[in-house]
């Protein structure tokens, strides 16, 4: 029997032994499973070191234990635990894209970099990352053509666009102007850009349609949730 088969069977046997734990006691089951996974991966440390192999049965056990899916990284996913650093970068880029697509949908497909770092930390509790790591992952996604390049706005914050695939330059201009206060108006944009009424109307209709902002009829301002202050 190969070493991989031994590891797989060890996980399988461990999972079978969990049947004695009552299903309703989910927390106890998760704790026992987590301890068992850690023990088994320590036992077979040399066999799986640096591979982070994906095996459906092992991944299922890790997910049930509330652990990251990457085999051999223990309870936390940390760059220093990876022999192949490029593998870490690839896995991180995948996670960043998944979180970004999901969370940015609430703001019309856009997020501010600093806020996204906080969101990622809350959504991927098992990942140990720095802002530098996340920025590098975003740059990798941009180079790969999966998202546009990041955009530096008027208030110096960095805008990330997850969808639509590419923002029109006019919308970027409006977002940059709004970044100072968190909102803007047609009058303010017109005074700063000199755009015609038709151009203003078209762009602000787009802002509403893409759910990037909401319009306050009383004060005639457009408020951008992603730029909340």
C-alpha positions in Angstrom: 0.0 0.0 0.0 1.3 3.4 -1.0 1.9 6.1 1.6 -0.9 8.2 0.1 -3.3 5.3 0.5 -2.2 4.8 4.1 -2.9 8.4 4.8 -6.3 8.3 3.1 -7.3 5.1 5.0 -6.2 6.6 8.2 -8.5 9.6 7.6 -11.3 7.3 6.6 -11.0 5.1 9.6 -11.0 8.1 11.9 -14.1 9.5 10.2 -15.9 6.2 10.8 -15.0 6.2 14.5 -16.8 9.5 14.8 -20.2 7.7 14.4 -20.3 7.2 18.2 -20.7 10.9 18.7 -24.3 12.2 18.7 -25.1 14.2 15.5 -26.8 16.9 17.5 -23.6 17.6 19.5 -22.0 19.3 16.5 -19.5 21.4 18.5 -18.1 18.3 20.2 -17.9 16.4 16.9 -16.1 19.3 15.3 -13.6 19.6 18.1 -12.9 15.8 18.1 -12.6 15.8 14.3 -10.2 18.8 14.4 -8.0 17.1 17.0 -7.9 13.9 15.0 -7.1 15.7 11.7 -4.2 17.5 13.4 -2.9 14.3 15.0 -3.1 12.4 11.7 -1.4 15.1 9.7 1.4 15.4 12.3 1.9 11.6 12.1 2.2 11.7 8.3 3.9 15.0 8.2 6.9 13.9 6.0 4.6 12.1 3.5 2.5 15.2 2.8 5.1 17.9 3.5 5.1 20.5 0.8 2.5 18.7 -1.3 -0.8 20.2 0.0 -2.5 17.5 -2.1 -6.2 17.7 -2.8 -8.1 14.5 -1.9 -11.9 14.8 -1.9 -12.2 12.6 1.3 -9.6 14.5 3.2 -11.0 17.9 2.1 -14.5 16.8 3.3 -13.2 16.0 6.8 -11.3 19.3 7.0 -14.3 21.3 6.0 -16.5 19.5 8.5 -13.9 20.4 11.2 -14.0 24.0 10.2 -10.5 23.9 8.9 -9.0 25.2 5.6 -9.2 22.7 2.8 -5.4 22.6 2.1 -4.1 19.4 3.5 -0.9 19.5 5.5 -1.2 23.2 6.6 -2.6 22.4 10.0 -5.4 24.7 11.4 -4.0 27.9 9.8 -2.9 28.7 6.2 0.3 30.6 6.6 2.9 31.4 3.9 5.8 30.2 6.1 4.3 26.7 6.2 4.5 26.3 2.4 7.7 24.9 1.0 6.5 26.2 -2.4 5.7 29.8 -1.9 4.1 30.1 -5.3 1.5 27.6 -4.3 0.5 29.8 -1.4 0.2 32.8 -3.7 -2.0 30.8 -6.1 -4.2 29.5 -3.3 -4.5 33.0 -1.9 -5.4 34.6 -5.2 -8.2 32.0 -5.6 -9.6 32.8 -2.1 -9.3 36.6 -2.7 -11.3 36.3 -5.9 -14.0 34.2 -4.3 -14.4 36.6 -1.4 -14.2 39.6 -3.6 -16.9 38.5 -6.0 -19.2 37.5 -3.2 -18.8 40.6 -1.0 -18.5 43.2 -3.7 -21.9 42.2 -5.1 -23.4 44.2 -2.2 -21.7 47.4 -3.5 -22.1 47.1 -7.3 -19.0 45.0 -7.8 -16.5 47.4 -6.1 -14.7 47.6 -2.8 -12.0 49.8 -1.1 -8.7 48.0 -0.5 -8.5 48.6 3.2 -12.1 47.5 3.8 -11.5 44.4 1.6 -8.6 43.4 3.8 -10.8 43.5 6.9 -13.6 41.6 5.1 -11.1 38.9 4.0 -9.8 38.5 7.5 -13.4 38.0 8.8 -14.4 35.7 6.0 -11.2 33.6 5.9 -10.4 33.2 9.6 -8.0 30.4 9.0 -5.8 32.4 6.7 -2.8 34.4 8.1 -2.2 37.2 5.6 -0.9 40.7 5.4 -2.1 43.6 3.4 1.0 43.1 1.2 0.0 39.5 0.5 -3.6 40.5 -0.4 -2.4 43.4 -2.7 0.0 41.0 -4.4 -2.9 38.5 -4.9 -5.0 41.3 -6.4 -2.2 42.3 -8.7 -1.8 38.7 -9.8 -5.6 38.6 -10.6 -5.3 41.8 -12.6 -2.3 40.5 -14.6 -4.2 37.4 -15.3 -7.1 39.5 -16.7 -9.6 38.2 -14.0 -10.1 41.7 -12.6 -9.1 45.2 -13.7 -6.1 47.0 -12.2 -6.6 48.8 -8.9 -7.4 52.4 -9.1 -6.1 55.2 -6.8 -8.8 57.7 -6.0 -8.9 61.4 -5.1 -8.8 60.6 -1.3 -5.8 58.3 -1.8 -7.8 55.2 -1.1 -7.5 52.3 -3.6 -10.6 51.0 -5.5 -10.9 47.3 -6.4 -13.3 46.4 -9.2 -14.5 42.8 -9.2 -17.5 43.2 -11.5 -18.4 44.6 -13.9 -15.3 43.4 -15.6 -14.2 47.0 -16.3 -15.5 50.3 -15.2 -15.9 53.1 -17.7 -13.5 56.0 -17.1 -16.5 58.3 -16.3 -17.6 56.1 -13.5 -14.1 56.0 -12.1 -14.1 59.8 -12.2 -17.4 60.0 -10.3 -16.2 57.5 -7.7 -13.0 59.4 -7.2 -14.9 62.7 -6.6 -17.3 60.9 -4.2 -14.4 59.4 -2.3 -13.7 62.6 -0.5 -17.1 62.8 1.4 -18.6 59.4 0.6 -21.2 61.1 -1.7 -21.5 63.5 -4.5 -24.1 65.3 -6.7 -24.6 66.0 -10.4 -23.8 69.6 -9.7 -20.5 68.9 -8.0 -19.4 66.5 -10.8 -20.5 69.0 -13.4 -18.5 71.8 -11.8 -15.4 69.7 -11.6 -15.6 68.0 -15.0 -17.5 70.3 -17.3 -19.6 67.4 -18.6 -22.9 68.0 -20.5 -26.2 67.3 -18.9 -26.7 64.3 -21.1 -23.4 62.8 -20.1 -24.1 63.4 -16.4 -27.6 61.8 -16.7 -26.3 58.8 -18.5 -23.5 58.1 -16.0 -25.6 58.6 -12.9 -28.3 56.3 -14.3 -25.5 53.7 -14.7 -24.4 54.3 -11.1 -27.9 53.5 -9.8 -28.5 50.6 -12.2 -25.2 48.9 -11.1 -26.3 49.4 -7.4 -23.1 51.4 -6.6 -25.1 54.2 -5.0 -28.5 55.3 -3.9 -30.1 58.7 -4.6 -31.4 60.9 -1.8 -34.2 63.0 -3.4 -34.3 65.4 -0.5 -30.7 66.7 -0.8 -30.1 65.4 -4.3 -26.9 63.6 -3.4 -25.7 60.2 -4.5 -24.4 58.1 -1.6 -21.9 55.2 -2.2 -22.1 52.5 0.5 -18.6 51.3 -0.3 -17.3 54.8 0.5 -19.2 55.1 3.8 -17.3 57.4 6.2 
